[in-house]
């Protein structure tokens, strides 16, 4: 801002006129003549002007807005007026009366009237020479005061117009002050440094200070933080290596994150509870299904038992007091199922049922479970094969030596005395059936899935001695039975009967390893099993339901051989049906049936077969074809085995899980 010069004209007959001049430099004040002042007032007035210049110069550096400058200008003008008036009064008293010098309009930009307070005093001390002089002086003073007031009024709106700008800039100034809080010490309000005594330091509470300030504070007896009053001492001071610190306000973010973590934790807990509830619900549902199945099985057993007892009573009355089978005991063979075939070892007095390993994780595979015929309790499990067992057979002369066939391409001999496998043969294909040669115990047979029959000699452990190739299609050999030679006029020869799905073939054992095939006249495409009764020279052929016969049929056939009338003529072995027994209309499994002598000892023959449609075991009289009994079971009957123990006759029927034993009475 341009410097201001204030001059007060010396008092005369007219009223004093105060002239305020505004120049472009501070040196113009020195151009004002001092000869008008008294000799004693000139040094005094020069000193006052020098002080005024310093005040004006200092105000330029301190005042930042135009409004502040105008306020400061008014104060300086008022002070100058007072000083000029007082000095002019002293000058008038000591100097002769002279007219006030004319003011240069070029150096004067503001003309104002004297202040109300000093004006009366000045008028009282001024001596006028005549009345007209005083009147003219008053008019001149009033005119000059009017012009000065008008120019000040023109200047005031400019300062007022600057007010909003200053007010608008005040938030920025507040922001700068807030930013300065992160750069200055809260004790001395001076900026801290990155090195030296006033370097940035902090206490354990986290507040920041200059090092020398906080050190002096703590050494002078202040044992607390100046800001939070937490206990502190000089050893708690640590240096911070940063030029400038600015803290972001993330309190809301931290609060939201903590709430988010709490919500996520509660959600995880709820998901865990939901998973546990679902698991418990699934366990309860499985338990409910299991109990329902058991209840249905119990109801079915009860109904079948009632039906079997009533039918057995009527059949006993019809048979004029003949014997019958009575349920003795049920034995659990496999909890998970998987049982398939059954056999009886007379020398050891035990039944053997195939089953998967009860400890599949430790001893995987399949084996047999021993069941004592004396106590009808399972004794132990013997592991043998790695896959399902399809055939079990004992020799009449090899005590405790079990022959087993399985789908793992092996045929094995197991000693039940030591419960170990003594011989294993690799057949190269899955084995579906097996049997011993009752004319020569050194030979054993294995029926393969390709339709071939391999002949093994137990004295040769390397490979088979002969292969009996199929005469028809290559269907699996589902059953093998050996008929020994006998002094019979109808069928004296011995040999092997191999049953397939396409029919049956009798391999006549001539001598050594010589076999002659004879195709049996059986129905093609529906044969599931062939069993023999060696004493009566009969065989039992089972046919599954078909289009022409919708029911399961068991046909008892008598083996025969055409008499040889000429040496060049080859005898022909054949069979003819004797009796047909009909069961249910369902047969999805390859089951094994039985034909054996009646325990009654009257020479009659009994036929026993499983009925898959009603889950029962049916017993017929082979002579009359009458159904003697129908014994219920829990699941479809897969194998049937008659045996004798303790001078009693029994019949065992095997399902996937259970073994039921019936005693003849």
C-alpha positions as CSV (number, residue, x, y, z in Angstrom):
1,X,0.0,0.0,0.0
2,X,1.2,3.5,-0.7
3,X,2.6,5.4,2.2
4,X,0.5,8.2,3.7
5,X,1.7,11.7,4.7
6,X,-0.3,13.8,7.1
7,X,0.3,17.6,7.5
8,X,-1.4,20.0,9.7
9,X,-1.2,23.6,8.5
10,X,-0.1,26.2,11.2
11,X,-2.9,28.0,12.9
12,X,-3.9,31.4,11.6
13,X,-6.8,33.5,11.8
14,X,-8.7,30.9,9.9
15,X,-9.6,27.5,11.4
16,X,-6.9,24.9,11.1
17,X,-7.1,22.7,8.0
18,X,-5.8,19.2,8.2
19,X,-4.4,17.8,5.0
20,X,-3.6,14.1,4.6
21,X,-1.4,13.4,1.5
22,X,-0.7,10.0,0.0
23,X,2.6,9.6,-1.9
24,X,4.4,6.8,-3.7
25,X,7.4,6.7,-1.4
26,X,8.3,7.3,2.2
27,X,10.9,10.0,1.3
28,X,8.2,12.5,0.3
29,X,7.7,13.4,3.9
30,X,11.1,14.9,4.0
31,X,10.1,17.4,1.2
32,X,7.6,19.1,3.5
33,X,9.2,22.4,4.6
34,X,10.0,22.7,8.2
35,X,10.6,26.5,8.2
36,X,6.9,27.0,9.1
37,X,7.5,25.3,12.5
38,X,9.1,26.9,15.4
39,X,12.8,26.4,16.0
40,X,12.1,24.4,19.1
41,X,9.5,22.1,17.5
42,X,11.4,21.1,14.4
43,X,13.5,18.3,15.9
44,X,10.5,17.1,17.8
45,X,8.4,17.0,14.6
46,X,11.1,15.1,12.7
47,X,11.4,12.4,15.3
48,X,7.6,11.9,15.3
49,X,7.7,11.6,11.5
50,X,10.4,9.0,11.6
51,X,8.4,7.0,14.2
52,X,5.4,7.3,12.0
53,X,7.3,5.9,9.0
54,X,8.5,2.9,10.9
55,X,4.9,2.3,12.1
56,X,3.6,2.5,8.5
57,X,6.4,0.3,7.2
58,X,5.8,-2.3,9.9
59,X,2.1,-2.3,9.2
60,X,2.8,-3.4,5.6
61,X,4.4,-6.6,6.8
62,X,1.9,-7.5,9.4
63,X,-1.5,-6.6,7.8
64,X,-2.5,-9.3,5.3
65,X,-5.9,-8.0,4.1
66,X,-7.2,-4.7,2.8
67,X,-9.7,-4.4,5.6
68,X,-6.9,-4.5,8.2
69,X,-5.0,-1.9,6.2
70,X,-7.9,0.5,6.2
71,X,-8.4,0.1,9.9
72,X,-4.8,0.7,10.6
73,X,-4.9,3.8,8.3
74,X,-7.7,5.3,10.2
75,X,-5.8,4.8,13.5
76,X,-2.7,6.5,12.1
77,X,-4.8,9.4,10.7
78,X,-6.4,9.9,14.0
79,X,-3.1,9.8,15.8
80,X,-1.5,12.3,13.3
81,X,-4.5,14.7,13.7
82,X,-4.1,14.7,17.4
83,X,-0.3,15.3,17.1
84,X,-0.7,18.1,14.4
85,X,-3.3,19.8,16.4
86,X,-1.4,19.8,19.6
87,X,1.8,21.0,17.8
88,X,0.0,23.7,15.9
89,X,-1.4,25.1,19.1
90,X,2.0,25.3,20.6
91,X,3.4,27.0,17.5
92,X,0.6,29.6,17.5
93,X,1.4,30.5,21.0
94,X,5.1,31.1,20.2
95,X,5.1,32.4,16.5
96,X,3.4,35.4,14.8
97,X,0.2,34.9,13.0
98,X,0.6,33.8,9.4
99,X,-1.7,32.4,6.7
100,X,-1.6,28.6,6.2
101,X,0.3,27.6,3.1
102,X,-1.7,26.3,0.2
103,X,-1.8,22.5,-0.1
104,X,-0.6,20.9,-3.2
105,X,-3.6,19.1,-4.8
106,X,-1.2,16.6,-6.4
107,X,0.0,15.3,-3.1
108,X,-3.3,15.3,-1.4
109,X,-5.8,12.6,-2.0
110,X,-7.8,12.8,1.2
111,X,-9.1,16.0,2.9
112,X,-11.0,15.7,6.1
113,X,-12.4,18.0,8.8
114,X,-10.7,18.1,12.2
115,X,-11.8,15.6,14.8
116,X,-14.8,16.7,16.9
117,X,-12.8,16.6,20.2
118,X,-9.7,18.6,19.3
119,X,-11.6,21.2,17.1
120,X,-13.2,23.2,20.0
121,X,-9.9,23.3,21.8
122,X,-8.2,24.6,18.7
123,X,-10.9,27.2,18.0
124,X,-10.7,28.4,21.6
125,X,-6.9,28.9,21.5
126,X,-6.9,30.7,18.1
127,X,-6.9,34.5,18.2
128,X,-8.7,36.2,15.3
129,X,-8.0,39.7,14.2
130,X,-11.3,40.6,12.8
131,X,-14.8,39.1,12.4
132,X,-14.6,38.5,8.6
133,X,-11.3,36.7,8.9
134,X,-12.8,34.2,11.4
135,X,-15.8,33.6,9.2
136,X,-13.8,32.9,6.1
137,X,-11.6,30.5,8.0
138,X,-14.6,28.5,9.3
139,X,-16.1,28.2,5.8
140,X,-12.7,27.0,4.4
141,X,-12.3,24.4,7.2
142,X,-15.8,23.1,6.7
143,X,-15.4,22.7,3.0
144,X,-12.2,20.8,3.3
145,X,-13.7,18.6,6.0
146,X,-16.6,17.8,3.7
147,X,-14.3,16.8,0.9
148,X,-12.2,14.5,3.2
149,X,-15.3,12.8,4.6
150,X,-16.7,12.1,1.1
151,X,-13.4,10.6,0.0
152,X,-13.2,8.4,3.1
153,X,-16.8,7.2,2.4
154,X,-15.7,6.3,-1.1
155,X,-12.8,4.3,0.3
156,X,-14.9,2.4,2.9
157,X,-16.9,0.3,0.5
158,X,-13.8,-1.0,-1.0
159,X,-12.7,-2.3,2.4
160,X,-16.2,-3.7,3.0
161,X,-16.1,-5.5,-0.3
162,X,-13.0,-7.2,0.8
163,X,-14.7,-8.6,3.8
164,X,-16.3,-11.7,2.1
165,X,-13.1,-12.6,0.5
166,X,-11.4,-12.6,3.9
167,X,-14.3,-14.5,5.4
168,X,-14.1,-17.1,2.5
169,X,-10.4,-17.5,3.1
170,X,-10.9,-18.2,6.8
171,X,-11.6,-22.0,6.3
172,X,-8.4,-22.4,4.4
173,X,-6.6,-20.7,7.2
174,X,-8.2,-23.1,9.6
175,X,-7.0,-26.0,7.5
176,X,-3.5,-24.6,7.5
177,X,-3.7,-24.3,11.2
178,X,-4.8,-27.9,11.6
179,X,-2.0,-29.0,9.3
180,X,0.4,-27.0,11.4
181,X,-0.6,-29.0,14.5
182,X,1.2,-32.0,12.9
183,X,4.4,-30.0,12.4
184,X,4.9,-28.0,15.6
185,X,5.7,-28.9,19.2
186,X,2.7,-28.6,21.6
187,X,5.0,-27.2,24.3
188,X,6.8,-24.3,22.5
189,X,4.6,-24.1,19.3
190,X,7.7,-24.2,17.2
191,X,8.3,-26.6,14.3
192,X,10.3,-29.6,15.2
193,X,13.3,-30.6,13.2
194,X,14.7,-33.9,11.8
195,X,18.1,-33.3,13.7
196,X,19.4,-31.4,16.6
197,X,18.0,-30.7,20.0
198,X,14.5,-30.0,18.8
199,X,14.2,-33.1,16.7
200,X,10.9,-35.1,16.6
201,X,10.3,-37.3,19.7
202,X,7.4,-39.1,21.3
203,X,6.4,-40.7,24.6
204,X,4.9,-44.1,25.2
205,X,1.4,-42.6,25.2
206,X,2.1,-41.6,21.5
207,X,2.1,-37.8,21.8
208,X,4.7,-35.9,19.8
209,X,7.1,-33.1,21.1
210,X,10.4,-31.5,20.4
211,X,13.1,-33.5,22.2
212,X,14.6,-30.6,24.2
213,X,11.1,-29.4,25.2
214,X,9.9,-32.7,26.5
215,X,13.2,-33.3,28.2
216,X,13.1,-30.0,30.0
217,X,9.5,-30.7,31.0
218,X,10.3,-34.0,32.5
219,X,13.5,-32.8,34.2
220,X,11.7,-29.8,35.7
221,X,9.4,-32.1,37.8
222,X,6.7,-32.9,35.3
223,X,6.3,-36.6,35.5
224,X,3.3,-36.8,33.3
225,X,2.6,-36.3,29.6
226,X,1.6,-32.6,29.0
227,X,-1.3,-33.6,26.8
228,X,-2.9,-36.8,28.4
229,X,-1.4,-36.7,31.9
230,X,-0.2,-40.3,31.7
231,X,2.8,-41.2,33.8
232,X,6.1,-40.6,31.9
233,X,9.8,-40.2,32.6
234,X,12.8,-39.2,30.6
235,X,13.7,-42.8,29.7
236,X,10.3,-43.1,27.9
237,X,11.4,-40.6,25.2
238,X,12.0,-42.2,21.8
239,X,13.0,-40.5,18.5
240,X,10.9,-40.6,15.4
241,X,12.5,-40.4,12.1
242,X,10.1,-38.5,9.9
243,X,10.2,-35.1,8.3
244,X,6.5,-34.4,8.4
245,X,3.7,-36.3,10.1
246,X,0.1,-36.4,9.0
247,X,-2.5,-38.7,10.6
248,X,-5.5,-39.9,8.6
249,X,-8.8,-40.1,10.4
250,X,-9.6,-43.8,10.1
251,X,-11.6,-44.2,13.3
252,X,-14.7,-44.9,11.3
253,X,-12.9,-47.4,9.1
254,X,-11.5,-49.2,12.2
255,X,-14.9,-49.3,13.8
256,X,-16.5,-50.7,10.6
257,X,-13.8,-53.3,10.3
258,X,-14.3,-54.4,13.9
259,X,-18.0,-54.7,13.3
260,X,-17.3,-56.6,10.0
261,X,-15.1,-59.1,11.9
262,X,-17.7,-59.6,14.5
263,X,-20.4,-60.2,11.9
264,X,-18.1,-62.6,10.1
265,X,-17.3,-64.5,13.3
266,X,-21.0,-64.8,14.2
267,X,-21.8,-65.9,10.6
268,X,-19.1,-68.6,10.8
269,X,-20.5,-69.8,14.1
270,X,-24.0,-69.9,12.6
271,X,-22.8,-71.8,9.6
272,X,-21.0,-74.3,11.9
273,X,-24.2,-74.8,13.9
274,X,-26.2,-75.3,10.7
275,X,-23.7,-77.9,9.4
276,X,-23.8,-79.7,12.8
277,X,-27.6,-79.7,12.7
278,X,-27.6,-81.0,9.2
279,X,-25.2,-83.8,10.1
280,X,-27.4,-84.8,13.1
281,X,-30.5,-84.6,10.9
282,X,-28.8,-86.9,8.3
283,X,-27.8,-89.4,11.0
284,X,-31.3,-89.4,12.4
285,X,-32.7,-89.9,8.9
286,X,-30.4,-92.8,8.3
287,X,-31.3,-94.3,11.6
288,X,-35.0,-93.9,10.8
289,X,-34.6,-95.6,7.5
290,X,-32.7,-98.5,9.1
291,X,-35.3,-98.9,11.8
292,X,-38.1,-98.9,9.2
293,X,-36.3,-101.6,7.2
294,X,-35.9,-103.7,10.3
295,X,-39.5,-103.2,11.2
296,X,-40.6,-104.2,7.7
297,X,-38.4,-107.3,7.8
298,X,-39.8,-108.3,11.2
299,X,-43.3,-107.9,10.0
300,X,-42.5,-110.0,6.9
301,X,-40.9,-112.7,8.9
302,X,-43.8,-112.8,11.2
303,X,-46.3,-113.1,8.4
304,X,-44.2,-115.7,6.5
305,X,-43.7,-117.7,9.7
306,X,-47.4,-117.7,10.3
307,X,-48.1,-118.7,6.7
308,X,-45.4,-121.4,6.8
309,X,-46.6,-122.9,10.0
310,X,-50.2,-123.1,8.8
311,X,-49.2,-124.5,5.4
312,X,-46.8,-126.9,7.1
313,X,-49.5,-128.1,9.4
314,X,-51.8,-128.8,6.5
315,X,-49.1,-130.4,4.5
316,X,-48.2,-132.6,7.4
317,X,-51.8,-133.7,7.7
318,X,-51.7,-134.6,3.9
319,X,-48.5,-136.5,4.2
320,X,-50.0,-138.8,6.8
321,X,-47.6,-137.8,9.6
322,X,-44.3,-137.5,7.6
323,X,-41.4,-135.4,9.0
324,X,-40.7,-131.8,8.3
325,X,-38.1,-129.1,8.9
326,X,-38.4,-126.8,11.9
327,X,-36.5,-123.5,12.3
328,X,-33.6,-124.0,14.6
329,X,-31.4,-120.9,14.5
330,X,-30.3,-117.8,12.5
331,X,-26.7,-116.9,12.3
332,X,-25.3,-113.5,11.1
333,X,-22.6,-114.1,8.5
334,X,-21.9,-110.6,7.2
335,X,-23.1,-107.3,8.5
336,X,-22.6,-105.6,5.1
337,X,-23.8,-108.5,2.9
338,X,-21.8,-110.1,0.1
339,X,-22.2,-113.8,1.0
340,X,-22.6,-116.0,-2.0
341,X,-22.0,-119.8,-1.6
342,X,-22.2,-122.4,1.1
343,X,-20.5,-125.8,1.8
344,X,-20.3,-128.4,4.5
345,X,-17.1,-130.0,5.9
346,X,-18.1,-133.3,7.5
347,X,-14.7,-134.2,9.1
348,X,-14.5,-130.9,10.9
349,X,-18.3,-130.6,11.6
350,X,-18.6,-127.0,10.3
351,X,-20.4,-125.0,7.7
352,X,-18.4,-122.5,5.5
353,X,-20.1,-119.5,4.0
354,X,-18.2,-117.1,1.7
355,X,-18.2,-113.4,2.7
356,X,-16.2,-110.2,2.3
357,X,-13.6,-109.4,4.9
358,X,-15.1,-107.9,8.0
359,X,-12.0,-105.8,8.4
360,X,-11.6,-104.5,4.9
361,X,-9.2,-101.7,5.8
362,X,-6.7,-104.1,7.5
363,X,-7.3,-107.4,5.6
364,X,-9.0,-106.6,2.3
365,X,-10.5,-109.3,0.1
366,X,-12.9,-112.3,0.6
367,X,-12.8,-115.4,2.6
368,X,-15.0,-117.9,4.4
369,X,-16.5,-117.9,7.9
370,X,-16.6,-121.1,9.9
371,X,-19.8,-122.0,11.7
372,X,-19.8,-124.9,14.1
373,X,-22.7,-127.4,13.5
374,X,-22.6,-128.4,17.1
375,X,-23.3,-125.0,18.6
376,X,-24.5,-123.2,15.4
377,X,-22.2,-120.3,16.3
378,X,-19.6,-118.6,14.0
379,X,-16.1,-119.3,15.0
380,X,-13.6,-117.5,12.8
381,X,-12.9,-115.8,9.4
382,X,-10.4,-117.3,7.0
383,X,-9.1,-114.9,4.2
384,X,-8.5,-116.6,0.8
385,X,-9.2,-114.5,-2.3
386,X,-9.0,-110.8,-3.3
387,X,-12.4,-110.9,-5.2
388,X,-15.7,-112.5,-4.7
389,X,-15.8,-116.3,-4.2
390,X,-18.2,-118.1,-6.6
391,X,-17.6,-121.8,-5.7
392,X,-16.7,-124.0,-2.6
393,X,-16.2,-127.7,-2.6
394,X,-14.9,-130.5,-0.3
395,X,-13.4,-133.8,-1.3
396,X,-14.8,-137.0,0.1
397,X,-11.3,-138.3,0.9
398,X,-9.2,-135.2,1.4
399,X,-10.0,-134.2,5.0
400,X,-10.3,-130.4,5.7
401,X,-9.0,-129.5,2.3
402,X,-11.2,-126.8,0.8
403,X,-11.3,-126.0,-3.0
404,X,-12.4,-122.5,-3.8
405,X,-13.0,-120.5,-7.1
406,X,-13.1,-116.7,-7.4
407,X,-13.3,-113.9,-9.8
408,X,-9.6,-113.0,-9.2
409,X,-8.5,-115.6,-11.8
410,X,-7.4,-118.1,-9.2
411,X,-8.3,-121.6,-8.0
412,X,-7.0,-122.3,-4.5
413,X,-6.7,-125.1,-2.0
414,X,-7.0,-124.1,1.7
415,X,-6.3,-126.3,4.7
416,X,-8.9,-125.7,7.4
417,X,-6.6,-127.3,10.0
418,X,-4.1,-124.4,9.7
419,X,-6.4,-121.9,8.0
420,X,-3.8,-121.2,5.3
421,X,-3.7,-121.5,1.5
422,X,-1.6,-124.5,0.5
423,X,-1.9,-124.3,-3.3
424,X,-3.0,-121.6,-5.8
425,X,-3.5,-121.9,-9.5
426,X,-3.7,-119.0,-11.9
427,X,-6.4,-119.7,-14.5
428,X,-5.9,-116.5,-16.5
429,X,-9.7,-115.8,-16.4
430,X,-12.4,-115.4,-13.8
431,X,-13.5,-118.7,-12.3
432,X,-17.2,-119.2,-11.8
433,X,-17.4,-122.8,-10.5
434,X,-15.3,-125.7,-9.3
435,X,-15.5,-129.3,-8.1
436,X,-13.5,-132.4,-7.1
437,X,-13.1,-135.6,-9.1
438,X,-14.7,-138.3,-7.0
439,X,-13.1,-141.1,-9.0
440,X,-9.6,-139.7,-8.5
441,X,-9.0,-137.1,-5.8
442,X,-5.8,-135.8,-7.5
443,X,-7.9,-134.0,-10.1
444,X,-9.9,-130.9,-9.7
445,X,-11.9,-128.8,-12.1
446,X,-12.4,-125.1,-12.7
447,X,-15.2,-123.6,-14.8
448,X,-14.1,-120.4,-16.5
449,X,-16.1,-117.4,-17.7
450,X,-15.1,-118.2,-21.3
451,X,-17.0,-121.6,-21.2
452,X,-13.9,-123.7,-20.9
453,X,-13.2,-126.3,-18.1
454,X,-9.6,-126.6,-16.9
455,X,-8.4,-129.9,-15.4
456,X,-5.7,-129.6,-12.7
457,X,-3.6,-132.3,-11.1
458,X,-2.8,-131.5,-7.5
459,X,0.5,-133.2,-7.9
460,X,1.5,-130.7,-10.6
461,X,1.6,-127.2,-9.2
462,X,2.6,-125.4,-12.4
463,X,-0.4,-125.4,-14.7
464,X,-3.5,-127.3,-15.8
465,X,-3.1,-130.7,-17.5
466,X,-6.0,-130.4,-19.9
467,X,-8.6,-127.8,-21.1
468,X,-12.1,-128.9,-22.1
469,X,-13.2,-126.4,-24.7
470,X,-16.9,-125.4,-25.0
471,X,-18.9,-127.1,-27.8
472,X,-21.3,-124.3,-28.1
473,X,-21.1,-120.5,-27.3
474,X,-18.6,-119.2,-24.9
475,X,-20.9,-118.7,-21.9
476,X,-19.6,-118.8,-18.3
477,X,-19.7,-122.2,-16.6
478,X,-22.1,-121.4,-13.7
479,X,-22.1,-124.9,-12.2
480,X,-19.8,-128.0,-12.1
481,X,-20.8,-131.4,-10.7
482,X,-19.1,-134.7,-10.8
483,X,-20.9,-138.1,-11.0
484,X,-18.8,-141.0,-9.9
485,X,-18.9,-144.4,-11.7
486,X,-21.4,-146.8,-10.4
487,X,-22.6,-150.3,-11.1
488,X,-25.9,-149.2,-12.7
489,X,-27.6,-150.5,-15.8
490,X,-29.1,-147.1,-16.6
491,X,-26.0,-144.8,-16.2
492,X,-22.8,-146.7,-15.1
493,X,-20.3,-144.1,-16.4
494,X,-18.8,-141.3,-14.4
495,X,-17.9,-137.8,-15.5
496,X,-18.4,-134.1,-15.2
497,X,-21.6,-132.2,-15.8
498,X,-20.9,-128.6,-16.8
499,X,-23.9,-126.2,-16.8
500,X,-23.9,-122.9,-18.7
501,X,-26.6,-120.3,-19.6
502,X,-26.9,-122.0,-23.0
503,X,-27.4,-125.5,-21.7
504,X,-25.4,-128.4,-20.3
505,X,-22.7,-130.9,-21.3
506,X,-21.7,-134.2,-19.8
507,X,-17.9,-134.9,-20.1
508,X,-17.5,-138.6,-19.7
509,X,-14.3,-139.5,-17.9
510,X,-13.0,-142.5,-19.9
511,X,-9.6,-142.9,-18.3
512,X,-6.7,-140.7,-17.2
513,X,-7.2,-137.4,-18.9
514,X,-9.4,-138.6,-21.6
515,X,-12.9,-137.1,-21.7
516,X,-15.8,-137.6,-24.1
517,X,-18.4,-134.8,-24.5
518,X,-22.1,-135.4,-24.6
519,X,-24.5,-132.5,-25.2
520,X,-27.5,-132.8,-22.8
521,X,-31.0,-132.0,-24.3
522,X,-31.7,-128.9,-22.2
523,X,-33.6,-125.7,-23.0
524,X,-31.2,-123.1,-24.4
525,X,-30.8,-119.7,-23.0
526,X,-32.4,-120.1,-19.6
527,X,-30.4,-122.6,-17.6
528,X,-29.0,-121.2,-14.4
529,X,-27.9,-124.2,-12.3
530,X,-27.4,-128.0,-12.5
531,X,-27.0,-130.1,-9.4
532,X,-26.7,-133.9,-9.2
533,X,-27.8,-136.7,-6.8
534,X,-25.1,-139.4,-7.4
535,X,-26.9,-142.2,-5.7
536,X,-30.1,-142.0,-7.7
537,X,-28.3,-140.8,-10.8
538,X,-30.6,-137.8,-11.1
539,X,-29.8,-134.2,-11.8
540,X,-31.8,-131.0,-11.0
541,X,-31.9,-128.4,-13.7
542,X,-33.1,-124.9,-12.9
543,X,-34.6,-122.6,-15.5
544,X,-35.3,-118.9,-15.0
545,X,-38.7,-117.4,-16.0
546,X,-39.1,-116.6,-19.7
547,X,-41.8,-115.8,-22.3
548,X,-43.0,-119.3,-22.7
549,X,-42.7,-120.1,-18.9
550,X,-43.3,-117.1,-16.7
551,X,-42.3,-119.0,-13.5
552,X,-39.1,-120.4,-12.0
553,X,-38.9,-124.1,-12.8
554,X,-36.8,-126.8,-11.3
555,X,-36.8,-129.9,-13.5
556,X,-35.7,-133.3,-12.1
557,X,-34.0,-135.3,-14.8
558,X,-32.8,-138.9,-14.9
559,X,-29.4,-139.6,-16.5
560,X,-29.3,-142.4,-19.0
561,X,-26.9,-144.1,-21.5
562,X,-27.9,-145.9,-24.7
563,X,-26.8,-149.6,-24.5
564,X,-23.8,-150.5,-26.7
565,X,-24.9,-153.2,-29.2
566,X,-21.9,-152.8,-31.5
567,X,-18.2,-152.2,-30.8
568,X,-18.0,-149.6,-33.5
569,X,-21.0,-147.8,-32.1
570,X,-20.3,-144.9,-29.6
571,X,-22.7,-144.9,-26.6
572,X,-24.7,-141.7,-26.1
573,X,-25.4,-140.1,-22.6
574,X,-28.5,-138.2,-22.2
575,X,-31.2,-137.2,-19.7
576,X,-35.0,-137.1,-19.5
577,X,-37.3,-135.1,-17.3
578,X,-39.0,-136.8,-14.4
579,X,-40.7,-134.1,-12.4
580,X,-41.1,-130.3,-12.7
581,X,-41.5,-128.0,-9.7
582,X,-42.7,-124.4,-10.1
583,X,-41.9,-121.5,-7.9
584,X,-42.2,-117.7,-8.2
585,X,-42.0,-115.4,-11.2
586,X,-38.8,-113.7,-10.3
587,X,-35.2,-114.8,-10.8
588,X,-32.6,-112.1,-11.1
589,X,-29.8,-113.9,-9.2
590,X,-27.9,-117.0,-10.1
591,X,-28.9,-119.2,-7.1
592,X,-27.9,-122.7,-6.3
593,X,-30.5,-125.4,-5.5
594,X,-30.2,-128.9,-4.0
595,X,-31.5,-132.4,-4.6
596,X,-30.9,-135.0,-1.8
597,X,-32.2,-138.1,-0.1
598,X,-35.0,-137.5,2.4
599,X,-33.9,-137.6,6.1
600,X,-37.0,-139.7,6.8
601,X,-35.1,-142.7,5.5
602,X,-37.9,-144.1,3.3
603,X,-35.9,-143.8,0.1
604,X,-37.7,-140.6,-1.1
605,X,-35.9,-137.7,-2.7
606,X,-36.4,-134.1,-1.7
607,X,-35.9,-131.1,-4.0
608,X,-35.1,-127.8,-2.4
609,X,-34.9,-124.4,-4.1
610,X,-35.0,-120.7,-3.2
611,X,-38.0,-118.6,-4.3
612,X,-36.8,-115.1,-5.0
613,X,-40.3,-113.7,-5.4
614,X,-41.3,-114.5,-1.8
615,X,-37.8,-114.7,-0.2
616,X,-38.4,-118.2,1.0
617,X,-37.0,-121.8,0.8
618,X,-39.3,-124.3,-0.8
619,X,-39.2,-128.1,-0.3
620,X,-40.9,-130.6,-2.6
621,X,-41.3,-134.3,-2.7
622,X,-39.5,-135.5,-5.8
623,X,-41.7,-138.6,-6.1
624,X,-45.1,-136.9,-5.9
625,X,-44.1,-133.4,-6.9
626,X,-46.0,-132.0,-3.9
627,X,-44.8,-128.9,-2.0
628,X,-43.9,-130.0,1.5
629,X,-42.8,-126.7,3.1
630,X,-42.1,-123.1,2.4
631,X,-39.7,-121.6,4.9
632,X,-39.5,-117.8,5.0
633,X,-36.2,-115.9,4.8
634,X,-35.2,-112.2,5.2
635,X,-33.6,-111.9,1.7
636,X,-33.4,-114.0,-1.5
637,X,-31.9,-117.5,-0.8
638,X,-28.6,-117.9,-2.7
639,X,-27.5,-121.4,-1.7
640,X,-28.9,-124.4,0.1
641,X,-26.9,-127.2,1.8
642,X,-28.2,-130.3,3.7
643,X,-26.0,-131.8,6.4
644,X,-26.1,-134.1,9.3
645,X,-24.8,-133.5,12.8
646,X,-25.3,-135.2,16.2
647,X,-27.4,-137.9,14.6
648,X,-29.8,-135.3,13.3
649,X,-30.5,-133.9,9.8
650,X,-30.4,-130.2,9.1
651,X,-31.0,-127.9,6.2
652,X,-29.1,-124.6,5.9
653,X,-30.2,-121.7,3.6
654,X,-27.9,-118.8,2.9
655,X,-28.7,-115.2,2.1
656,X,-26.4,-112.2,1.6
657,X,-26.3,-111.6,5.4
658,X,-27.9,-114.5,7.3
659,X,-27.6,-118.2,7.6
660,X,-30.8,-120.0,8.7
661,X,-30.7,-123.6,10.0
662,X,-33.7,-125.9,10.0
663,X,-33.8,-129.2,11.8
664,X,-35.7,-132.2,10.5
665,X,-38.3,-133.6,12.9
